[in-house]
């Protein structure tokens, strides 16, 4: 193996490790400032989508390793704090991440339900986070785009919309796979995640153009890994008693 290929594989493993790092999941030890940022994002999302019925929100990115999966989970957790019934669906059927993040088996999951191997009741799992259920990816299928664009997927979302207040869908990177474009017509809104110092301007513009072509309701762009220069940490601590 050449040094170039060896370094490439090491970098890929490092990026995968970072993107699946459970230490980034919101918990009682998470900094107050981080929690407040997610609450602000929650408010902005609520103001950007219809207020009636189940809200289905897709999360995608331009390229891999930009933080879409961890932010999808953190948003699900943040919305569950409203005492709402929340479901997270992992529709990144090629390189799923949510099973590792929530520490559960990926099978049975979306793909198994779509082909009739399992029922929704068997596939939906409880998580350690109150009010947050997950429908994980399932077995990796040979035809994920066709499955996500099928009538069965529409019917599944219709059924789940009767059971949950919010559904968050982890979608593949839009510049790599067309799945997010296909799913966009079934969403109340779609959030594009980009990563500071990693995402390229041309890549982000390409992603937005694709979403606009699909007539997706882009409700915002989430910038991750950005340095916060708005308020010193000490200033946030003054407000911690209001948690």
PASEBA-1860 file (N, C-alpha, C; in nm, 3 decimals):
! residues 243
1> XXXXXXXX> 0.084/-0.120/0.000/0.000/0.000/0.000/0.088/0.125/0.000 ~ 0.058/0.221/-0.088/0.136/0.342/-0.096/0.109/0.430/0.026 ~ 0.206/0.519/0.055/0.189/0.609/0.169/0.069/0.702/0.148 ~ 0.049/0.744/0.022/-0.062/0.833/-0.009/-0.195/0.766/0.020 ~ -0.209/0.639/-0.020/-0.333/0.566/0.003/-0.351/0.539/0.151 ~ -0.241/0.507/0.218/-0.245/0.479/0.362/-0.291/0.603/0.439 ~ -0.237/0.718/0.404/-0.276/0.843/0.469/-0.422/0.878/0.440 ~ -0.466/0.848/0.317/-0.604/0.874/0.279/-0.700/0.792/0.364
9> XXXXXXXX> -0.666/0.664/0.386/-0.752/0.578/0.468/-0.751/0.622/0.614 ~ -0.635/0.667/0.663/-0.627/0.715/0.801/-0.713/0.840/0.819 ~ -0.708/0.930/0.721/-0.789/1.052/0.727/-0.937/1.020/0.725 ~ -0.976/0.920/0.643/-1.116/0.880/0.635/-1.162/0.823/0.769 ~ -1.080/0.738/0.830/-1.116/0.680/0.959/-1.126/0.788/1.066 ~ -1.038/0.887/1.059/-1.042/0.996/1.156/-1.170/1.076/1.140 ~ -1.208/1.105/1.016/-1.329/1.182/0.991/-1.453/1.104/1.036 ~ -1.454/0.973/1.010/-1.565/0.889/1.053/-1.576/0.888/1.204
17> XXXXXXXX> -1.461/0.878/1.270/-1.458/0.877/1.416/-1.512/1.008/1.472 ~ -1.471/1.120/1.412/-1.517/1.251/1.457/-1.667/1.267/1.435 ~ -1.716/1.219/1.320/-1.857/1.238/1.288/-1.947/1.149/1.373 ~ -1.890/1.045/1.435/-1.968/0.955/1.520/-1.933/0.971/1.668 ~ -1.867/1.079/1.704/-1.822/1.099/1.841/-1.940/1.132/1.931 ~ -1.973/1.040/2.022/-2.088/1.058/2.111/-2.068/1.171/2.211 ~ -1.945/1.218/2.227/-1.922/1.327/2.322/-1.986/1.457/2.276 ~ -2.023/1.465/2.148/-2.087/1.586/2.096/-2.238/1.584/2.114
25> XXXXXXXX> -2.292/1.473/2.165/-2.437/1.466/2.186/-2.475/1.548/2.309 ~ -2.582/1.624/2.299/-2.627/1.706/2.410/-2.660/1.621/2.532 ~ -2.608/1.662/2.648/-2.639/1.595/2.774/-2.626/1.696/2.887 ~ -2.636/1.647/3.011/-2.633/1.738/3.125/-2.499/1.809/3.141 ~ -2.393/1.756/3.081/-2.261/1.818/3.091/-2.231/1.915/2.977 ~ -2.318/1.921/2.880/-2.296/2.011/2.766/-2.295/2.157/2.813 ~ -2.205/2.235/2.758/-2.194/2.376/2.795/-2.326/2.450/2.776 ~ -2.356/2.538/2.869/-2.479/2.617/2.864/-2.491/2.691/2.732
33> XXXXXXXX> -2.382/2.748/2.683/-2.384/2.824/2.558/-2.426/2.738/2.440 ~ -2.381/2.613/2.439/-2.416/2.522/2.330/-2.566/2.489/2.335 ~ -2.617/2.461/2.454/-2.759/2.432/2.469/-2.844/2.550/2.421 ~ -2.799/2.671/2.455/-2.874/2.789/2.415/-2.875/2.808/2.264 ~ -2.764/2.774/2.200/-2.758/2.784/2.054/-2.859/2.689/1.989 ~ -2.869/2.569/2.043/-2.966/2.473/1.989/-3.109/2.518/2.015 ~ -3.134/2.579/2.130/-3.268/2.630/2.160/-3.303/2.744/2.065 ~ -3.204/2.828/2.033/-3.227/2.936/1.937/-3.259/2.878/1.800
41> XXXXXXXX> -3.184/2.775/1.761/-3.210/2.708/1.634/-3.349/2.647/1.633 ~ -3.388/2.588/1.745/-3.523/2.529/1.757/-3.630/2.636/1.734 ~ -3.612/2.749/1.796/-3.709/2.858/1.779/-3.716/2.904/1.634 ~ -3.601/2.919/1.572/-3.597/2.963/1.432/-3.666/2.863/1.341 ~ -3.647/2.734/1.368/-3.713/2.631/1.288/-3.864/2.637/1.306 ~ -3.909/2.653/1.430/-4.052/2.659/1.459/-4.118/2.777/1.388 ~ -4.044/2.886/1.374/-4.098/3.004/1.307/-4.095/2.992/1.155 ~ -4.028/2.889/1.105/-4.007/2.875/0.960/-4.096/2.770/0.895
49> XXXXXXXX> -4.169/2.694/0.976/-4.250/2.585/0.921/-4.393/2.596/0.972 ~ -4.488/2.536/0.900/-4.629/2.540/0.944/-4.644/2.485/1.086 ~ -4.738/2.542/1.161/-4.754/2.504/1.302/-4.858/2.395/1.324 ~ -4.924/2.350/1.219/-5.028/2.248/1.235/-4.977/2.111/1.193 ~ -5.020/2.010/1.268/-4.985/1.872/1.234/-4.840/1.839/1.263 ~ -4.798/1.723/1.219/-4.661/1.677/1.240/-4.567/1.755/1.149 ~ -4.457/1.801/1.204/-4.355/1.870/1.126/-4.244/1.771/1.091 ~ -4.216/1.756/0.962/-4.111/1.664/0.915/-3.995/1.747/0.864
57> XXXXXXXX> -3.880/1.733/0.930/-3.765/1.818/0.901/-3.647/1.733/0.855 ~ -3.597/1.762/0.737/-3.483/1.690/0.683/-3.353/1.764/0.712 ~ -3.248/1.688/0.738/-3.116/1.745/0.763/-3.019/1.684/0.661 ~ -2.954/1.770/0.584/-2.856/1.722/0.487/-2.733/1.812/0.490 ~ -2.635/1.778/0.409/-2.513/1.859/0.396/-2.470/1.854/0.251 ~ -2.376/1.940/0.216/-2.325/1.939/0.079/-2.237/1.816/0.055 ~ -2.147/1.792/0.151/-2.050/1.683/0.141/-2.052/1.600/0.270 ~ -1.987/1.484/0.269/-1.977/1.405/0.393/-1.893/1.476/0.499
65> XXXXXXXX> -1.908/1.433/0.624/-1.827/1.477/0.738/-1.845/1.625/0.772 ~ -1.964/1.677/0.747/-1.989/1.818/0.780/-2.078/1.833/0.903 ~ -2.117/1.723/0.964/-2.187/1.729/1.092/-2.337/1.715/1.087 ~ -2.394/1.667/0.976/-2.539/1.660/0.965/-2.600/1.560/1.063 ~ -2.537/1.445/1.082/-2.597/1.339/1.165/-2.601/1.376/1.312 ~ -2.490/1.427/1.364/-2.487/1.463/1.506/-2.582/1.579/1.533 ~ -2.594/1.672/1.438/-2.686/1.784/1.456/-2.831/1.740/1.442 ~ -2.856/1.641/1.360/-2.990/1.586/1.349/-3.034/1.526/1.483
73> XXXXXXXX> -2.946/1.451/1.545/-2.975/1.391/1.675/-2.992/1.499/1.782 ~ -2.903/1.596/1.784/-2.912/1.702/1.885/-3.039/1.785/1.870 ~ -3.083/1.806/1.748/-3.208/1.877/1.727/-3.327/1.795/1.776 ~ -3.323/1.665/1.751/-3.430/1.577/1.800/-3.438/1.584/1.953 ~ -3.323/1.581/2.018/-3.319/1.589/2.164/-3.371/1.724/2.211 ~ -3.330/1.831/2.145/-3.372/1.966/2.184/-3.523/1.983/2.169 ~ -3.579/1.932/2.061/-3.724/1.942/2.042/-3.800/1.855/2.141 ~ -3.743/1.744/2.182/-3.810/1.656/2.279/-3.825/1.725/2.414
81> XXXXXXXX> -3.743/1.826/2.441/-3.751/1.899/2.567/-3.875/1.987/2.574 ~ -3.948/1.997/2.464/-4.077/2.067/2.463/-4.189/1.973/2.503 ~ -4.152/1.854/2.554/-4.248/1.748/2.587/-4.323/1.701/2.462 ~ -4.255/1.709/2.349/-4.313/1.666/2.223/-4.271/1.523/2.193 ~ -4.351/1.455/2.112/-4.317/1.320/2.067/-4.229/1.334/1.942 ~ -4.106/1.285/1.951/-4.007/1.306/1.846/-3.957/1.172/1.791 ~ -3.948/1.164/1.660/-3.891/1.046/1.594/-3.776/1.090/1.506 ~ -3.665/1.019/1.513/-3.551/1.042/1.425/-3.542/0.923/1.329
89> XXXXXXXX> -3.539/0.952/1.200/-3.527/0.846/1.098/-3.394/0.860/1.027 ~ -3.317/0.752/1.022/-3.190/0.753/0.950/-3.214/0.706/0.807 ~ -3.223/0.804/0.716/-3.244/0.772/0.574/-3.115/0.782/0.494 ~ -3.002/0.788/0.562/-2.874/0.778/0.492/-2.844/0.629/0.483 ~ -2.903/0.564/0.384/-2.903/0.418/0.378/-2.772/0.360/0.325 ~ -2.681/0.443/0.279/-2.553/0.394/0.230/-2.446/0.396/0.339 ~ -2.435/0.508/0.410/-2.337/0.520/0.518/-2.410/0.575/0.641 ~ -2.492/0.492/0.705/-2.570/0.539/0.819/-2.484/0.567/0.942
97> XXXXXXXX> -2.528/0.663/1.024/-2.451/0.703/1.141/-2.529/0.692/1.272 ~ -2.661/0.701/1.263/-2.740/0.716/1.385/-2.733/0.596/1.479 ~ -2.721/0.476/1.426/-2.713/0.357/1.514/-2.594/0.366/1.607 ~ -2.480/0.409/1.553/-2.361/0.423/1.636/-2.377/0.536/1.736 ~ -2.442/0.644/1.694/-2.459/0.759/1.783/-2.550/0.728/1.901 ~ -2.659/0.657/1.875/-2.755/0.627/1.983/-2.726/0.495/2.052 ~ -2.628/0.420/2.000/-2.589/0.295/2.065/-2.691/0.184/2.054 ~ -2.758/0.175/1.937/-2.859/0.071/1.915/-2.830/-0.004/1.786
105> XXXXXXXX> -2.891/-0.121/1.770/-2.875/-0.198/1.647/-2.949/-0.131/1.533 ~ -2.886/-0.124/1.418/-2.946/-0.059/1.302/-3.055/-0.143/1.237 ~ -3.055/-0.273/1.266/-3.150/-0.366/1.204/-3.242/-0.422/1.312 ~ -3.374/-0.424/1.287/-3.444/-0.379/1.166/-3.457/-0.227/1.162 ~ -3.474/-0.176/1.039/-3.484/-0.033/1.023/-3.562/0.005/0.899 ~ -3.534/0.123/0.846/-3.610/0.178/0.733/-3.615/0.082/0.615 ~ -3.500/0.035/0.573/-3.496/-0.051/0.453/-3.577/-0.178/0.473 ~ -3.572/-0.235/0.593/-3.646/-0.358/0.620/-3.797/-0.335/0.617
113> XXXXXXXX> -3.840/-0.219/0.666/-3.983/-0.185/0.663/-4.029/-0.160/0.519 ~ -3.947/-0.089/0.443/-3.984/-0.054/0.306/-4.003/-0.175/0.216 ~ -3.927/-0.281/0.240/-3.941/-0.402/0.156/-4.033/-0.505/0.219 ~ -4.096/-0.470/0.332/-4.195/-0.558/0.392/-4.140/-0.667/0.482 ~ -4.012/-0.659/0.517/-3.954/-0.762/0.603/-3.993/-0.744/0.750 ~ -4.017/-0.619/0.790/-4.053/-0.589/0.929/-4.161/-0.482/0.934 ~ -4.234/-0.479/1.043/-4.334/-0.375/1.063/-4.270/-0.254/1.131 ~ -4.339/-0.141/1.125/-4.291/-0.022/1.194/-4.280/-0.047/1.344
121> XXXXXXXX> -4.376/-0.120/1.398/-4.376/-0.148/1.541/-4.250/-0.223/1.583 ~ -4.203/-0.312/1.500/-4.082/-0.389/1.530/-3.955/-0.307/1.509 ~ -3.961/-0.213/1.416/-3.839/-0.140/1.377/-3.813/-0.015/1.462 ~ -3.918/0.048/1.511/-3.899/0.171/1.590/-3.848/0.134/1.729 ~ -3.744/0.206/1.773/-3.681/0.177/1.902/-3.681/0.300/1.993 ~ -3.688/0.272/2.123/-3.675/0.377/2.223/-3.527/0.409/2.240 ~ -3.497/0.533/2.275/-3.359/0.572/2.304/-3.347/0.609/2.452 ~ -3.227/0.639/2.493/-3.204/0.682/2.631/-3.251/0.825/2.653
129> XXXXXXXX> -3.290/0.893/2.547/-3.334/1.032/2.558/-3.487/1.036/2.566 ~ -3.543/1.094/2.671/-3.689/1.097/2.689/-3.761/1.155/2.568 ~ -3.867/1.087/2.526/-3.954/1.132/2.416/-3.890/1.122/2.278 ~ -3.771/1.060/2.269/-3.705/1.045/2.138/-3.701/0.898/2.098 ~ -3.772/0.864/1.991/-3.765/0.731/1.931/-3.682/0.738/1.803 ~ -3.633/0.622/1.757/-3.555/0.619/1.633/-3.604/0.507/1.541 ~ -3.601/0.536/1.415/-3.617/0.436/1.311/-3.486/0.437/1.235 ~ -3.401/0.340/1.263/-3.265/0.339/1.209/-3.264/0.288/1.066
137> XXXXXXXX> -3.145/0.277/1.009/-3.132/0.255/0.864/-3.174/0.116/0.819 ~ -3.150/0.015/0.903/-3.176/-0.122/0.860/-3.061/-0.177/0.778 ~ -3.085/-0.291/0.713/-2.984/-0.349/0.625/-2.956/-0.255/0.508 ~ -2.830/-0.244/0.469/-2.795/-0.157/0.356/-2.846/-0.220/0.226 ~ -2.937/-0.153/0.157/-2.999/-0.211/0.037/-2.918/-0.181/-0.089 ~ -2.943/-0.254/-0.197/-2.874/-0.225/-0.323/-2.935/-0.108/-0.399 ~ -3.058/-0.066/-0.358/-3.130/0.037/-0.432/-3.191/0.142/-0.339 ~ -3.111/0.209/-0.256/-3.165/0.303/-0.158/-3.246/0.417/-0.218
145> XXXXXXXX> -3.203/0.473/-0.332/-3.275/0.585/-0.392/-3.415/0.543/-0.433 ~ -3.428/0.425/-0.491/-3.559/0.376/-0.533/-3.648/0.351/-0.411 ~ -3.591/0.301/-0.304/-3.671/0.275/-0.183/-3.723/0.405/-0.123 ~ -3.638/0.505/-0.113/-3.678/0.631/-0.052/-3.778/0.707/-0.139 ~ -3.775/0.681/-0.269/-3.868/0.748/-0.360/-3.995/0.669/-0.386 ~ -4.013/0.559/-0.314/-4.126/0.470/-0.339/-4.254/0.518/-0.268 ~ -4.366/0.462/-0.311/-4.494/0.489/-0.246/-4.495/0.439/-0.102 ~ -4.420/0.332/-0.077/-4.412/0.279/0.059/-4.354/0.382/0.155
153> XXXXXXXX> -4.256/0.460/0.109/-4.196/0.563/0.194/-4.299/0.671/0.225 ~ -4.378/0.707/0.127/-4.483/0.807/0.149/-4.583/0.757/0.252 ~ -4.624/0.632/0.239/-4.721/0.574/0.332/-4.666/0.566/0.474 ~ -4.537/0.531/0.484/-4.473/0.523/0.616/-4.475/0.660/0.684 ~ -4.440/0.764/0.610/-4.439/0.899/0.667/-4.580/0.942/0.707 ~ -4.679/0.903/0.629/-4.818/0.938/0.662/-4.861/0.871/0.792 ~ -4.823/0.745/0.810/-4.857/0.672/0.932/-4.785/0.733/1.052 ~ -4.657/0.759/1.036/-4.577/0.813/1.148/-4.621/0.955/1.185
161> XXXXXXXX> -4.672/1.029/1.088/-4.718/1.165/1.115/-4.837/1.168/1.211 ~ -4.906/1.055/1.221/-5.018/1.046/1.314/-4.972/1.016/1.457 ~ -4.848/0.971/1.470/-4.797/0.927/1.599/-4.701/1.026/1.664 ~ -4.640/1.114/1.584/-4.535/1.202/1.636/-4.564/1.348/1.604 ~ -4.509/1.436/1.689/-4.521/1.580/1.667/-4.413/1.631/1.572 ~ -4.294/1.571/1.585/-4.181/1.610/1.500/-4.108/1.485/1.451 ~ -4.073/1.487/1.325/-3.992/1.380/1.267/-3.869/1.444/1.204 ~ -3.752/1.399/1.249/-3.625/1.448/1.192/-3.565/1.338/1.106
169> XXXXXXXX> -3.527/1.373/0.983/-3.476/1.274/0.889/-3.332/1.307/0.852 ~ -3.243/1.215/0.883/-3.101/1.227/0.849/-3.085/1.181/0.704 ~ -3.052/1.274/0.615/-3.043/1.246/0.472/-2.897/1.247/0.424 ~ -2.867/1.176/0.317/-2.730/1.174/0.264/-2.688/1.311/0.211 ~ -2.557/1.335/0.198/-2.507/1.461/0.141/-2.564/1.483/0.001 ~ -2.616/1.601/-0.024/-2.690/1.624/-0.147/-2.601/1.632/-0.271 ~ -2.475/1.670/-0.255/-2.386/1.676/-0.371/-2.333/1.539/-0.411 ~ -2.358/1.439/-0.327/-2.310/1.303/-0.356/-2.422/1.215/-0.410
177> XXXXXXXX> -2.539/1.226/-0.347/-2.653/1.139/-0.379/-2.779/1.225/-0.393 ~ -2.870/1.183/-0.480/-2.992/1.260/-0.506/-3.103/1.235/-0.405 ~ -3.079/1.152/-0.304/-3.186/1.112/-0.211/-3.253/1.230/-0.143 ~ -3.176/1.330/-0.100/-3.234/1.446/-0.032/-3.327/1.523/-0.125 ~ -3.294/1.531/-0.252/-3.380/1.599/-0.348/-3.512/1.524/-0.363 ~ -3.503/1.392/-0.367/-3.622/1.309/-0.383/-3.713/1.319/-0.261 ~ -3.652/1.321/-0.143/-3.730/1.325/-0.019/-3.784/1.464/0.013 ~ -3.726/1.567/-0.047/-3.758/1.705/-0.008/-3.906/1.739/-0.023
185> XXXXXXXX> -3.974/1.677/-0.120/-4.115/1.710/-0.143/-4.206/1.658/-0.032 ~ -4.152/1.570/0.053/-4.232/1.516/0.163/-4.201/1.585/0.296 ~ -4.117/1.687/0.292/-4.070/1.750/0.416/-4.140/1.884/0.440 ~ -4.156/1.918/0.568/-4.205/2.051/0.603/-4.096/2.154/0.578 ~ -3.973/2.112/0.595/-3.860/2.200/0.573/-3.731/2.122/0.573 ~ -3.625/2.183/0.520/-3.497/2.115/0.510/-3.386/2.208/0.557 ~ -3.297/2.155/0.639/-3.185/2.231/0.695/-3.055/2.181/0.632 ~ -2.975/2.274/0.582/-2.846/2.241/0.521/-2.734/2.268/0.621
193> XXXXXXXX> -2.655/2.167/0.651/-2.545/2.180/0.746/-2.414/2.202/0.671 ~ -2.340/2.303/0.711/-2.206/2.326/0.655/-2.107/2.338/0.770 ~ -1.982/2.309/0.743/-1.881/2.305/0.848/-1.774/2.411/0.825 ~ -1.753/2.492/0.926/-1.655/2.599/0.918/-1.517/2.545/0.886 ~ -1.447/2.609/0.793/-1.311/2.575/0.752/-1.301/2.442/0.678 ~ -1.415/2.379/0.651/-1.415/2.252/0.577/-1.499/2.265/0.450 ~ -1.623/2.311/0.464/-1.712/2.325/0.349/-1.658/2.432/0.253 ~ -1.662/2.400/0.124/-1.616/2.494/0.022/-1.734/2.577/-0.030
201> XXXXXXXX> -1.706/2.699/-0.063/-1.810/2.790/-0.111/-1.881/2.733/-0.234 ~ -1.804/2.683/-0.330/-1.865/2.631/-0.452/-1.951/2.508/-0.424 ~ -1.910/2.429/-0.324/-1.985/2.310/-0.287/-2.119/2.348/-0.224 ~ -2.117/2.450/-0.139/-2.240/2.496/-0.074/-2.337/2.556/-0.177 ~ -2.284/2.635/-0.269/-2.367/2.695/-0.374/-2.430/2.585/-0.461 ~ -2.352/2.484/-0.492/-2.404/2.371/-0.571/-2.518/2.301/-0.497 ~ -2.500/2.281/-0.366/-2.603/2.215/-0.286/-2.732/2.296/-0.283 ~ -2.719/2.427/-0.263/-2.837/2.514/-0.259/-2.908/2.513/-0.394
209> XXXXXXXX> -2.831/2.517/-0.502/-2.892/2.514/-0.636/-2.970/2.385/-0.658 ~ -2.917/2.274/-0.610/-2.987/2.146/-0.624/-3.118/2.145/-0.546 ~ -3.113/2.197/-0.425/-3.234/2.201/-0.341/-3.339/2.294/-0.401 ~ -3.294/2.406/-0.455/-3.387/2.500/-0.519/-3.448/2.437/-0.644 ~ -3.369/2.361/-0.717/-3.420/2.291/-0.836/-3.529/2.193/-0.797 ~ -3.512/2.129/-0.681/-3.612/2.034/-0.632/-3.728/2.103/-0.564 ~ -3.723/2.237/-0.558/-3.825/2.319/-0.493/-3.839/2.282/-0.345 ~ -3.727/2.253/-0.282/-3.726/2.220/-0.139/-3.748/2.347/-0.058
217> XXXXXXXX> -3.813/2.331/0.056/-3.833/2.443/0.148/-3.710/2.452/0.239 ~ -3.610/2.528/0.196/-3.487/2.542/0.274/-3.516/2.639/0.389 ~ -3.516/2.585/0.511/-3.551/2.670/0.626/-3.428/2.731/0.693 ~ -3.311/2.692/0.648/-3.192/2.753/0.705/-3.065/2.679/0.673 ~ -2.955/2.744/0.704/-2.822/2.684/0.691/-2.757/2.685/0.829 ~ -2.713/2.570/0.872/-2.652/2.556/1.004/-2.501/2.547/0.989 ~ -2.431/2.645/1.043/-2.284/2.646/1.040/-2.231/2.579/1.165 ~ -2.153/2.474/1.147/-2.098/2.399/1.261/-1.949/2.430/1.279
225> XXXXXXXX> -1.899/2.402/1.398/-1.757/2.416/1.432/-1.705/2.559/1.415 ~ -1.794/2.656/1.429/-1.752/2.795/1.418/-1.713/2.847/1.556 ~ -1.612/2.930/1.562/-1.571/2.990/1.689/-1.670/3.099/1.725 ~ -1.716/3.095/1.851/-1.815/3.191/1.898/-1.745/3.315/1.951 ~ -1.764/3.426/1.883/-1.702/3.550/1.925/-1.804/3.650/1.979 ~ -1.930/3.604/1.992/-2.036/3.696/2.031/-2.032/3.731/2.180 ~ -2.003/3.630/2.264/-2.011/3.653/2.407/-1.910/3.567/2.480 ~ -1.833/3.624/2.570/-1.738/3.545/2.647/-1.810/3.438/2.729
233> XXXXXXXX> -1.740/3.327/2.755/-1.799/3.218/2.831/-1.851/3.265/2.965 ~ -1.778/3.356/3.029/-1.819/3.407/3.159/-1.955/3.474/3.155 ~ -1.988/3.536/3.042/-2.117/3.602/3.029/-2.230/3.500/3.024 ~ -2.206/3.386/2.958/-2.308/3.282/2.953/-2.337/3.228/3.092 ~ -2.233/3.215/3.174/-2.251/3.156/3.305/-2.347/3.235/3.392 ~ -2.360/3.365/3.366/-2.452/3.446/3.442/-2.597/3.401/3.422 ~ -2.622/3.337/3.309/-2.757/3.299/3.275/-2.787/3.152/3.303 ~ -2.690/3.077/3.353/-2.708/2.933/3.371/-2.820/2.901/3.469
241> XXX> -2.848/2.988/3.563/-2.952/2.961/3.662/-3.091/2.955/3.599 ~ -3.104/3.005/3.473/-3.234/3.005/3.408/-3.260/2.877/3.329 ~ -3.170/2.779/3.336/-3.188/2.653/3.263/-3.309/2.577/3.316
END
